[in-house]
Amino acid sequence: MQLATTTVPDTARQILALSRWTVGHQTFHLYLVAMITLLEELTECPSLSDEHIATRLSDLAVLFEATAASMRYASSFDAATYDQAIRPSMAPPVTKPGFSGSLSTEHKRMMAALVSVPDTLEERFGNETSPWPSAVADAWCTLVEAEREARSNHAHVCRRLVPRGPSLLRMHMAGSGALKVAGDKTPSERIDTNG
């Protein structure tokens, strides 16, 4: 849903973009909190039945899909509007250098919990999905795909809005000499879903 840049004056377009950016990210935050609840329940309640595990995994997949939708909504404007209205709101002096939503407490907590899910599932069912109960294996595969799609969607949004340059965090990290090398496996890539 791209704004028609020829029909909306710059100030109105920027106000609408800021509104969508804010509402989309607030919605994303609510999904993060729900994800944390489900993830921590999965990893901290070893007595969950197989059916409950499958349900929580399926719910997580839906929430990953919802985060992708909220980010599409949050970024439903052009790169020029992002550069003129949104990016300055996340840069000094408005925020600290290297601002990123991935540094929020909730995002860190969600990622930490997500990383532990494969260990929990491997301990209970093994490291290949073929011997798992079918509902759990199917839900896990659905979650893996939803997580990949959400990451891909976020990367697409970043490339579209910042086509020629790094994020504010990458710029800051590169300047400080602390840029992390990409290539770590995501939690969902650790369990063999083909076996």
PyMOL commands that set and color helices and strands:
alter all, ss='L'
color gray80, all
select helices_A, chain A and resi 10-44+50-74+79-90+101-103+105-125+134-161+168-176+187-189
alter helices_A, ss='H'
color red, helices_A
deselect
rebuild
show_as cartoon
